[in-house]
Amino acid sequence: MENYQLHVTIDQDSGFCFGVVYAIDMAEEILEQDGYLYCLGDIVHNDEEVERLKMKGLRIISHEDLPNLQHEKVLIRAHGEAPETYRIALQNNISLIDASCPVVLKLQNRIKSSYDQDEKILIFGKHGHAEVIGLQGQTNDEALVFQDIKELDQVELPQKFTLYSQTTKSMEKFYHIKDELTRRGHEVIANDTICRQVSNRDKDLPDFVQKFDKILFVSGRKSSNGKVLYEVCRKYNPNTYFISSPHELEVSMFSPNDKIGICGATSTPMWLMKEVKQVLEQY
């Protein structure tokens, strides 16, 4: 099998979105200065990148840990936080390094003003997701969160409400939900707050994945946006594999002279996709 060669290409549009780049840059700057930094929750939904930053002194803490800290610096990651976090920080003299993504902050403000105007609010988002907890916090936890329209079948919904979405959800799905709820007789004010960096990838990925025999989609298992983009890849190229690290690669997945495309989520670091490429090129 002398001619066993794989042709590997990385999608240059994949990798961190600007919100994640911003948060990681901020963290690295302070780590260099102070040698350590607390971060509220995983800085990004990618275990490999979190490990890399932990080696530099990043200390991941939970919301339960926050009240026990005093006079420290704590990073708020791109997903944003609920008002309660800012209140605790103020009480405990904690300096918040706020790396909330501008797209998320804009959405938080919109939801807060809807809530202040007594609008009934529905949020299409993943239960328990960091961003969604921050969004719900703007409504005193009164907004109804659902991740699938089936969840609304048994719920007594108001006749009129405002529909929002977590920033990394599928645009197609959001508008499908809006149409379905309108069809059921509700008056729906739809606020499309999906990040265009994410939705543009929905549009670009189909072109990219169709050029290859096989696709390796590299993403952390916790990434919401990873799940959405993986499904896009699979729809246009059924030979798509989901992997989180190069360790999950096996020679048996490939045939001689396969053309392979590598792409990833907005939380996937480019260095990780390059590592996957290097392993493949050694086969």
HELIX and SHEET records of a PDB file:
HELIX    1   1 PHE A   18  ASP A   34  1                                  17    
HELIX    2   2 ASP A   47  MET A   55  1                                   9    
HELIX    3   3 LEU A   66  ASN A   68  5                                   3    
HELIX    4   4 PRO A   83  GLN A   91  1                                   9    
HELIX    5   5 PRO A  102  ASP A  116  1                                  15    
HELIX    6   6 ALA A  130  GLY A  137  1                                   8    
HELIX    7   7 ILE A  149  LEU A  152  5                                   4    
HELIX    8   8 MET A  171  ARG A  183  1                                  13    
HELIX    9   9 ARG A  196  VAL A  209  1                                  14    
HELIX   10  10 SER A  224  TYR A  236  1                                  13    
HELIX   11  11 PRO A  246  GLU A  248  5                                   3    
HELIX   12  12 VAL A  251  MET A  253  5                                   3    
HELIX   13  13 MET A  270  GLN A  282  1                                  13    
SHEET    1   A 4 HIS A   7  ILE A  10  0                                        
SHEET    2   A 4 LYS A 259  GLY A 264  1                                        
SHEET    3   A 4 LYS A 214  VAL A 218  1                                        
SHEET    4   A 4 THR A 240  ILE A 243  1                                        
SHEET    1   B 4 LEU A  58  ILE A  61  0                                        
SHEET    2   B 4 LEU A  37  LEU A  40  1                                        
SHEET    3   B 4 LYS A  73  ILE A  76  1                                        
SHEET    4   B 4 SER A  95  ASP A  98  1                                        
SHEET    1   C 4 LEU A 144  PHE A 146  0                                        
SHEET    2   C 4 ILE A 121  PHE A 124  1                                        
SHEET    3   C 4 LYS A 160  SER A 165  1                                        
SHEET    4   C 4 GLU A 187  ALA A 190  1                                        
END                                                                             
